[in-house]
Structures are given as structure tokens and as C-alpha cells.
């Protein structure tokens, strides 16, 4: 695991985090870690959900040849010489 240091947090934020940690019966470090982990997990889950929705929308659909990124990139590379 990696360690991080967060400087210059307002006192009220630190005190609120300490209070939350105490209510849960965990250390301040564990509380902050849980908050950060939950934030990242939520963001990843939201991204995965949006990606799945986009995949479902495009399932079975073919892109027009003029929008095929491989062909566009190849054509641009060939033009460079």
C-alpha cells in the first residue's frame, strides 16, 4: 500500500473526520481511506454503467466506412508519406 500526506486541511474538516472515525470505531487513517476508496469505487461503477449502456446502444450496429477510425488513421499516415 502507498502512503499519502494531506497538508493544510481546515481544522473543521479534520475534526469532522475524527468524529466520523470515532462513531465507526476506526482510526482517522482508516476513515479517510474508506472515504477515498468509496469515492473512487463510485466513480468507477458510474463509468462502467455508462460504458455498458453505450455498448448496448451500439450492439450489432456497424459504423459507416467513413467513420472507421482504423481506415482514417491509415489514410492519414499514408498521406504523410
C-alpha positions, 0 to 999 in steps of 0.5 A, spaced: 500 500 500 502 507 498 502 512 503 499 519 502 500 526 506 494 531 506 497 538 508 493 544 510 486 541 511 481 546 515 481 544 522 473 543 521 474 538 516 479 534 520 475 534 526 469 532 522 473 526 520 475 524 527 468 524 529 466 520 523 472 515 525 470 515 532 462 513 531 465 507 526 470 505 531 476 506 526 482 510 526 482 517 522 487 513 517 482 508 516 476 513 515 479 517 510 481 511 506 474 508 506 472 515 504 477 515 498 476 508 496 468 509 496 469 515 492 473 512 487 469 505 487 463 510 485 466 513 480 468 507 477 461 503 477 458 510 474 463 509 468 462 502 467 454 503 467 455 508 462 460 504 458 455 498 458 449 502 456 453 505 450 455 498 448 448 496 448 446 502 444 451 500 439 450 492 439 450 489 432 450 496 429 456 497 424 459 504 423 459 507 416 466 506 412 467 513 413 467 513 420 472 507 421 477 510 425 482 504 423 481 506 415 482 514 417 488 513 421 491 509 415 489 514 410 492 519 414 499 516 415 499 514 408 498 521 406 504 523 410 508 519 406 
